[in-house]
Amino acid sequence: MKKQVYRFSSNGILMLTVFFLMVSFSFVSAQNNNPDEIIKNLKSEFERVKDYKADVTIKIDASMLKVPKMNAVFYFKQPDKTHIESNSFAMIPKQGVNFSPVSLLKGKYTAIFARNENIDGRELAVIKIIPLNEGSNVLLTTIWVDRKKNVVRKLESTTKLNGTFNVDFIYDDKIDYPLPEKIIFLFNFDKMGLPKDSNENPNSMHKPKRVSGLKGKVTLTYSNYKINTDLPDSLFEKKK
């Protein structure tokens, strides 16, 4: 039985080559755009930070609120230990100073790759994160991920109670860790748990009026990082 020999013209070979390249590119692209893989890389990068200490300056520009600039020393240790030293401690929320996109990736959620977007000359992967916990205050979070650095450059979160806030993360290229030099919050909260009159007695029997329609910006500037210095657990223990 004679073997059948197939001959292809140069055009046919070219078309086959293009076809296989397109299939290969589509396969690689689908792998690269896997949101779970992108998030996994984010978490792995942040896990390189075992602990750190940093000076933090907090500046608040908000309608209907006058708040002086605040300074603090912030300590962090994996997985979620935090400690703040500041004369303005009562006014500084730990969640704000320790704000990390990784903290939003705890619990069950669905992640969806939306698109690639070019911002400031960087191609960023846009990922939609939907919490699956019915008790979560967050309805939807969108993160813009720099896959070359495995860091989040931008974030937008919509909540049930407090409206929407946007966050920009600015990094110092001299620091070889996913820790920001500056975080800028832009918020537009429908309701806030803040007294309208700062002189109101919090122990009063009357329910204080609340600020509504609060808009503004919070800028956190980090400096003097000390990273992976093996901070003692005793530093994070609550003092009795």
VENQUIMO-V511792 format. One record per pair of residues at least 12 apart in sequence whose C-alpha atoms are under 6 Angstrom apart, sorted by sequence separation. I is the first residue (numbers start at 0). J is the second residue. D is the distance in whole Angstrom. If there is no record, write none. Layout:
I,J,D ; I,J,D
//
This chain:
57,69,5 ; 72,84,5 ; 113,125,5 ; 128,140,5 ; 142,154,4 ; 154,166,5 ; 169,181,5 ; 56,69,6 ; 71,84,6 ; 113,126,6 ; 127,140,6 ; 141,154,6 ; 153,166,6 ; 194,207,6 ; 195,208,6 ; 56,70,5 ; 71,85,5 ; 112,126,5 ; 127,141,5 ; 141,155,5 ; 153,167,5 ; 168,182,5 ; 194,208,6 ; 195,209,5 ; 55,70,6 ; 111,126,6 ; 126,141,6 ; 140,155,6 ; 153,168,6 ; 167,182,6 ; 194,209,5 ; 195,210,5 ; 55,71,5 ; 111,127,5 ; 126,142,5 ; 140,156,4 ; 152,168,5 ; 167,183,5 ; 193,209,6 ; 54,71,6 ; 55,72,6 ; 110,127,6 ; 125,142,6 ; 139,156,6 ; 166,183,6 ; 54,72,5 ; 110,128,5 ; 125,143,5 ; 139,157,5 ; 166,184,5 ; 53,72,6 ; 109,128,6 ; 124,143,6 ; 138,157,6 ; 165,184,6 ; 191,210,6 ; 53,73,5 ; 109,129,5 ; 123,143,6 ; 124,144,5 ; 138,158,5 ; 165,185,5 ; 52,73,6 ; 108,129,5 ; 123,144,5 ; 137,158,4 ; 164,185,6 ; 190,211,5 ; 52,74,5 ; 108,130,4 ; 123,145,5 ; 136,158,5 ; 164,186,4 ; 189,211,5 ; 51,74,6 ; 108,131,5 ; 136,159,5 ; 189,212,5 ; 51,75,5 ; 107,131,6 ; 163,187,6 ; 188,212,6 ; 50,75,5 ; 188,213,5 ; 50,76,4 ; 162,188,5 ; 187,213,6 ; 49,76,6 ; 161,188,5 ; 162,189,6 ; 187,214,4 ; 49,77,6 ; 161,189,5 ; 186,214,6 ; 161,190,6 ; 186,215,6 ; 185,215,6 ; 185,216,5 ; 184,216,5 ; 184,217,5 ; 183,217,6 ; 183,218,5 ; 182,218,6 ; 182,219,5 ; 181,219,6 ; 181,220,5 ; 180,220,6 ; 181,221,6 ; 180,221,5 ; 34,110,6 ; 34,111,6 ; 34,112,5 ; 41,149,5 ; 62,214,6 ; 61,214,6 ; 82,235,6 ; 61,215,4 ; 60,215,5 ; 60,216,5 ; 59,217,5 ; 58,217,6 ; 58,218,5 ; 57,218,6 ; 57,219,5 ; 56,219,6 ; 56,220,5 ; 55,220,6 ; 55,221,5 ; 54,221,6 ; 54,222,5 ; 53,222,6 ; 53,223,6 ; 53,224,5 ; 52,224,6 ; 52,225,5 ; 51,225,5 ; 51,226,4 ; 50,226,6 ; 51,227,6 ; 50,227,5 ; 49,227,5
//
